């Protein structure tokens, strides 16, 4: 890379970093990343995919706004796709002529009525663990991707990986909190139900104990008093639980 191109790329990096730092919402941030990727390496299009455990495939989470609705539902298999290879091996890959390359997954091309001619993909890595892939497709002017292009894409991928992982962790924490709140609610509802259901028979026991006191023989008084005392103790305990909840 000559000095002029290097200077221009560094200036682009500074401007891109400034824009990324002002993008708070995840979707907006990732859209800025794919725009930056296309700009820095001269690609026609760029996209970001992350691994989805439920489908064991890669799914698009960012791409060209004008066709993202068509891309988003398409699962990209780990086997039989460049993105899958890059994710699985956690290594970048460049294909200068992908037109007849059997490793390229053609499902996206068919859905978009598009032809992948050149392809560069780098992994999104967080703490040595792959999260997904950042891709750049086709080169304006038919040029080949260079090692400097790979480095540029890897820098963007590292920024995207950090933000995506933070978002995933926050989502997990929020779900765990909501589940804990729901468990507490269910526990409280159950306790209220049990207390409510126990109050009625306790009231009957205390009523019967009062009648038994009036009719009991002297030798039965101690047993009747024990029944009444235990019932009162249980009632006080239930009242305390109800007040605490």
Buried (B, 14 or more C-beta within 10 A) or exposed (E): EEEEEEEEBEEBBEEBEEBBEEBEEBEBBBBBBBBBBBBBBBBBBBBBBBBBEEEEBBBBBBBBEEBBEBBEEBBBBBEBBBBBBBBBEBEBBBBBEBEEEEEBBBBBBEEBEBEBBBBBBBBBBBEEEBBBBBBBBBBEEEEEBBEBBBBBBBBBBBBBBBBBBEBBEEEEEEEEEEEEEEEEEEEEEEBEEEBEEBBEEBEEBBEBBEEBBEEBEEEEEEEBBEBBEEBBEBBEEBEEBEEEE
